[in-house]
């Protein structure tokens, strides 16, 4: 997955695309981005995150539930509108614990919607926005509250809701957990338009 960087002359420098402070020594053979040895050996980014976010790598779900630090890395580095990172469809030892972890990068809004049988949990990891919660299809009547990093809230089954990004420069980065799973395992929507017409579970 990696190849050694070859510098053409002593005056040329390629800086690590993760830390931006050290000279890169290794390049991903998939997306061609370059990284320093510190990033590769001493952070979660290369071993854990890059293999899932590299656009040249065929997307797949995680094999086991991510740790807290790994979730933060996955969510803040995610650039796709929606990525389903982890799904538990059936747990024979703990019935009723089926769940799904999804990272989202929102440019404008998710859209006014409700899920009849699904409880949803949101946690913002970067950016600022607004959360809307309502009891019917009229979004204008909804309760609105501004959200920022570490803001968290639940949406219970049958509750209308939406999330809006307030930053016109940066996207709103968050993760949401569905109980039970709402999307097909491995779902990847690079843009909001890609999600149109999705067949849900």
Phi and psi in degrees as a GROMACS rama.xvg file:
@    title "Ramachandran Plot"
@    xaxis  label "Phi"
@    yaxis  label "Psi"
@TYPE xy
-125.699  158.975  UNK-2
-140.285  151.02  UNK-3
-73.3209  138.203  UNK-4
-75.8608  139.699  UNK-5
-117.864  113.136  UNK-6
-83.1582  130.742  UNK-7
-72.0633  -36.984  UNK-8
-150.31  166.616  UNK-9
-67.4676  -19.7938  UNK-10
-85.4625  -11.5848  UNK-11
-93.4935  138.167  UNK-12
-134.08  138.294  UNK-13
-118.049  119.869  UNK-14
-91.7957  148.434  UNK-15
-57.8028  131  UNK-16
-81.7038  -0.310648  UNK-17
-100.935  -53.8955  UNK-18
-94.8635  -24.2948  UNK-19
62.5642  13.8973  UNK-20
-120.969  -19.2859  UNK-21
-116.509  153.439  UNK-22
-72.5012  134.995  UNK-23
-73.571  146.088  UNK-24
-124.508  -17.0485  UNK-25
-133.609  142.222  UNK-26
-121.043  138.675  UNK-27
-70.0367  126.349  UNK-28
-73.4003  -11.4736  UNK-29
-84.2945  -63.9713  UNK-30
-98.6539  -6.42924  UNK-31
72.9712  11.2573  UNK-32
-75.4887  149.346  UNK-33
-113.045  144.867  UNK-34
-138.211  155.174  UNK-35
-87.2553  166.877  UNK-36
-63.6879  -35.0361  UNK-37
-61.6097  -45.0007  UNK-38
-61.0566  -43.9548  UNK-39
-67.8775  -41.3258  UNK-40
-96.0649  -22.5182  UNK-41
-122.112  9.87857  UNK-42
-129.87  164.287  UNK-43
-74.104  -15.946  UNK-44
-58.5104  -51.3742  UNK-45
-69.3888  -53.3056  UNK-46
-69.8122  -33.7529  UNK-47
-107.45  -50.4974  UNK-48
-83.9474  -46.9851  UNK-49
-60.4637  -35.1233  UNK-50
-69.752  -16.3831  UNK-51
-99.6662  -25.4122  UNK-52
-99.6395  -15.4835  UNK-53
-58.2916  120.792  UNK-54
-64.4447  -15.5264  UNK-55
-88.6925  -5.29586  UNK-56
-98.1671  131.032  UNK-57
-62.154  125.968  UNK-58
-67.282  142.529  UNK-59
-148.676  159.607  UNK-60
-80.2646  163.638  UNK-61
-70.2674  151.971  UNK-62
-84.6099  -19.9621  UNK-63
-147.277  162.698  UNK-64
-59.3128  132.574  UNK-65
-72.8868  153.411  UNK-66
-80.6463  164.36  UNK-67
-52.874  -47.8181  UNK-68
-63.6954  -34.8535  UNK-69
-68.7102  -37.4493  UNK-70
-61.7653  -44.6853  UNK-71
-59.7413  -44.923  UNK-72
-61.9206  -46.8308  UNK-73
-61.9411  -43.0125  UNK-74
-72.0659  -46.6653  UNK-75
-70.9414  -26.7436  UNK-76
-91.8411  -11.9291  UNK-77
-68.0311  132.304  UNK-78
-115.762  -0.894373  UNK-79
-84.6196  150.986  UNK-80
-58.4536  -43.8312  UNK-81
-145.789  128.959  UNK-82
-130.951  120.249  UNK-83
-85.3271  111.039  UNK-84
-92.3025  -29.7468  UNK-85
-155.749  133.22  UNK-86
-135.727  132.184  UNK-87
-116.741  105.939  UNK-88
-82.7729  -38.3388  UNK-89
-140.429  133.473  UNK-90
-128.274  100.997  UNK-91
-66.8206  -27.1264  UNK-92
-79.9127  -30.7434  UNK-93
-130.268  80.8846  UNK-94
-56.5033  140.847  UNK-95
88.3054  4.46313  UNK-96
-102.815  13.0735  UNK-97
-59.3107  133.899  UNK-98
-153.786  169.008  UNK-99
-147.352  131.673  UNK-100
-103.144  126.805  UNK-101
-131  132.321  UNK-102
-99.0976  139.249  UNK-103
-131.845  143.929  UNK-104
-125.351  106.733  UNK-105
-106.121  123.065  UNK-106
-84.8178  -43.4733  UNK-107
-125.016  -85.5815  UNK-108
-136.399  162.126  UNK-109
-80.5545  -40.0273  UNK-110
117.803  145.376  UNK-111
-72.8679  117.266  UNK-112
-153.323  169.107  UNK-113
-146.011  155.823  UNK-114
-121.242  112.762  UNK-115
-59.8077  -33.3159  UNK-116
-123.646  11.4962  UNK-117
-120.309  131.787  UNK-118
-92.6032  138.011  UNK-119
-128.521  137.883  UNK-120
-118.346  132.964  UNK-121
-116.134  144.06  UNK-122
-143.253  119.773  UNK-123
-80.8999  132.402  UNK-124
-109.78  -20.9383  UNK-125
-160.378  139.275  UNK-126
101.5  -173.434  UNK-127
-141.688  149.201  UNK-128
-163.989  -162.153  UNK-129
-130.16  140.369  UNK-130
-107.747  131.98  UNK-131
-115.212  134.691  UNK-132
-135.976  129.548  UNK-133
-144.031  171.839  UNK-134
-105.233  -9.51191  UNK-135
-144.671  -174.697  UNK-136
-75.9105  -3.95388  UNK-137
-89.311  102.55  UNK-138
-64.3053  -27.0756  UNK-139
-63.5776  -22.092  UNK-140
-92.6559  0.164818  UNK-141
-71.2102  155.381  UNK-142
-81.8139  131.195  UNK-143
-118.555  140.09  UNK-144
-144.009  136.9  UNK-145
-74.0106  143.027  UNK-146
-127.433  154.867  UNK-147
-147.453  -169.72  UNK-148
-53.341  129.21  UNK-149
77.5806  3.77213  UNK-150
-69.1708  138.122  UNK-151
-139.374  147.262  UNK-152
-161.252  157.802  UNK-153
-106.365  146.96  UNK-154
-122.868  118.665  UNK-155
-90.4678  159.845  UNK-156
-51.5506  137.155  UNK-157
82.1174  2.08445  UNK-158
-93.6828  126.92  UNK-159
-72.4312  142.397  UNK-160
-159.537  163.803  UNK-161
-159.884  158.126  UNK-162
-130.572  131.556  UNK-163
-122.381  136.393  UNK-164
-86.6581  130.66  UNK-165
-97.615  -12.535  UNK-166
-91.8756  120.303  UNK-167
-82.2777  -5.98818  UNK-168
-104.221  -49.2801  UNK-169
-106.938  152.092  UNK-170
-83.9395  154.047  UNK-171
-83.5696  119.18  UNK-172
-102.962  124.361  UNK-173
-149.504  164.64  UNK-174
-123.641  151  UNK-175
-133.548  143.965  UNK-176
-116.414  131.01  UNK-177
-103.716  136.679  UNK-178
-129.168  107.629  UNK-179
-77.9136  -178.966  UNK-180
-54.8186  144.682  UNK-181
-112.386  -31.2451  UNK-182
-109.563  160.161  UNK-183
-66.5914  140.495  UNK-184
-53.75  137.686  UNK-185
82.1515  6.7537  UNK-186
-59.9702  134.466  UNK-187
-136.686  118.058  UNK-188
-118.17  108.051  UNK-189
-66.6698  -34.1864  UNK-190
-131.249  165.796  UNK-191
-61.7696  -35.7242  UNK-192
-62.4461  -33.9185  UNK-193
-62.259  -23.5877  UNK-194
-82.8678  -10.7802  UNK-195
-65.252  133.248  UNK-196
78.0746  12.8192  UNK-197
-63.2669  137.06  UNK-198
-90.2382  113.303  UNK-199
-88.9064  166.164  UNK-200
